[in-house]
Amino acid sequence: MKILFIGDIVGSVGREMVQSHLPLLKSQYDIDFVIANAENAAHGKGITRRIYHQLLSFGIDAMTMGNHTFAKSDLFNFIDEADRLIRPMNLEPVDAGTGVRIFQIKGLRAAIVNLCGEVFMHDIAESPFQCMERILRTTQADLFFVDLHGEATSEKIAFAYAFSNRVQVVVGTHTHVQTADERIVNHTAAITDLGMCGAYTSVLGRDVNEIVTRFTTDQKTRYTIAEGPGIFCGALVEIDEESRRATHIERIQIRPQGEEIFVLKK
């Protein structure tokens, strides 16, 4: 079984990267199921009904979210019917949507779990560790794929060790910077952060000049999403269906061709 995990999709450039590269990746790797983090898909914060259906049309099978889940009020108009959307179970408000969904993949019940880390995050109702323990006790599934949306690398690494050999996959999202630590930990595939799909010349998907201005002056800035050639980040995980163990994880990063040229505006 081959599962493709796609990092945080940021704005229109991120969506274009998925639309452009996903068909080829699915064909090249013979992908069985695609999971993407979509919490930044609508202009960098949240998701709308239109974009939710757009991402499905690109070939994404399930979407996880993160701390910006409820940034767009439109989500409340369709979250109950969005049966391929998983929001962080431990993020307030906890009564909208669901943090676990089960999908049939090659005859096995795969539970996709979305959680937020506690460190440096806001509106967290419960520890992701405690929440995951409850999920494992109460959810009938053959496989567990976890997207831990967190700021601290230490928390995400600790989570992978804590639940190794109990879940099949732990991928980190949120930082938008892909980590080079993909590994199999006691039969569990893990990577601290998948990275992002968005503008390559950017600061985590946002306009470089705006963010530099914010760091170097007292000037207030907007939330401007960067434009230009994009980067696609994710990871491919292979699972042995008989043993139900992860056997391989491979980072995927597709950068724009050519040398980056950028001139900071003064």
Disulfide bonds with the S-S distance in Angstrom:
none
